[in-house]
């Protein structure tokens, strides 16, 4: 199974106890392919692989949109999980793309 997390922040060593990072680590330990997209706090784009999670961190919205499209159409995750919908601009775009392409997605 493949899952794609979209959140407005997180997925760094300082925020290990945030629920999206905990859930992603648990699923990665259970042999899920886990992908994550988050805004980066240090104003640079990064792509890291940490604890079984393929994490893309972006500063701007446009590279984030390209990454969402790349994951949705080439990786084809079974579920897209969007965290912090209120302040997550990339999450709203991911939800719209999921709806248009008939993919399953979850808000929390």
C-alpha positions, 0 to 999 in steps of 0.5 A: 500500500502507498500513502501520501501525507500533505501537511503545512509543516512538520516531518522534521526531527524537532516535531517527532511527536506530531500525529502525522509523523507518528502515523507515517512512521508506524505505517512505514514500519508496517511496510507501507510506502510512505510519501510526505509533502510539507512546508519547510521552515528554513526557506529551502527546498529539501528532499530527504528519506527519513525512517522509511518516509520519502519527505519533500519539503518546499518553501514555495507553492509552485514546486509543491504543486509539481510534487503533488502531481508527480506523486499522484500520477506516477507513484499513484498512492492508494490514500492521500491524507491531508493534515491541517486543512485550515492552514494548508494551501498545498493540502487544498490543491491536493484535495482538488486534484484527488477529487478530479482524478477520483482518488481516495483522500482523508482530511484530519 
